[in-house]
């Protein structure tokens, strides 16, 4: 009997098309332990988002299923909160009200008004946004919006935090700050996290395991890399760490040599400041 906290078991999915069914995923098996940080990475069209949507209950698998704490899940629920690349905040509600909306949905019957108020403030404090309670989304930056989106999900106290390229639309500096915040929060709370990324450095920095997907159609798990870097992790110290570099090369080798996708090339970007090369970012196009 599998004692995993979250189990993706023999999952496959087909989508109806005008011609014949399109098989997006085939035989996805992934046991995840409580408190693990898992990253999914692969080329465009490899089904990363489809896997996440099945775990979230937004898609129904054609075969197999999702088991969370011994129970099958096949519909959306507050035990699996999703942070999207687009923050998805309601523009007419303040920062406080956007988080409060989620808190009321989950805790209206179990917390008093005072307890809910304190819980909203607590979660905004976790993402360092308690200074902007009364601002509207249009009055804050993209990185701040994403912090609020993360706070909203954390406030639901989900068993699993699902993140679909949460930092993909942000500039490099904001992205780095949010990665550091996420590591701090996950270290403090011990969240179970499944995150899609197309950034190799991000995957190595944040993850306990990196799940590398084969190219679609009928995409499946190609390799799983255990990242045994000690925590807490310091991005500056890791930039020249031989183990970090080794893990990075292993992911690049899989993506570039074993699963090379001519229509979706890897990009390697680096910037320089004061004549010194900064930490580079290597990415595969997002699915």
Secondary structure as GFF3:
##gff-version 3
##sequence-region A 1 287
A	DSSP	beta_strand	6	15	.	.	.	ID=ss1
A	DSSP	beta_strand	22	32	.	.	.	ID=ss2
A	DSSP	beta_strand	37	41	.	.	.	ID=ss3
A	DSSP	alpha_helix	48	56	.	.	.	ID=ss4
A	DSSP	beta_strand	63	68	.	.	.	ID=ss5
A	DSSP	beta_strand	71	73	.	.	.	ID=ss6
A	DSSP	beta_strand	80	83	.	.	.	ID=ss7
A	DSSP	alpha_helix	95	107	.	.	.	ID=ss8
A	DSSP	alpha_helix	113	126	.	.	.	ID=ss9
A	DSSP	three_ten_helix	130	132	.	.	.	ID=ss10
A	DSSP	three_ten_helix	137	139	.	.	.	ID=ss11
A	DSSP	alpha_helix	142	155	.	.	.	ID=ss12
A	DSSP	beta_strand	160	164	.	.	.	ID=ss13
A	DSSP	alpha_helix	172	189	.	.	.	ID=ss14
A	DSSP	beta_strand	192	196	.	.	.	ID=ss15
A	DSSP	alpha_helix	200	206	.	.	.	ID=ss16
A	DSSP	beta_strand	209	213	.	.	.	ID=ss17
A	DSSP	beta_strand	221	226	.	.	.	ID=ss18
A	DSSP	alpha_helix	235	238	.	.	.	ID=ss19
A	DSSP	alpha_helix	242	252	.	.	.	ID=ss20
A	DSSP	pi_helix	253	258	.	.	.	ID=ss21
A	DSSP	beta_strand	267	269	.	.	.	ID=ss22
A	DSSP	beta_strand	272	273	.	.	.	ID=ss23
A	DSSP	beta_strand	276	277	.	.	.	ID=ss24
A	DSSP	beta_strand	281	283	.	.	.	ID=ss25
###
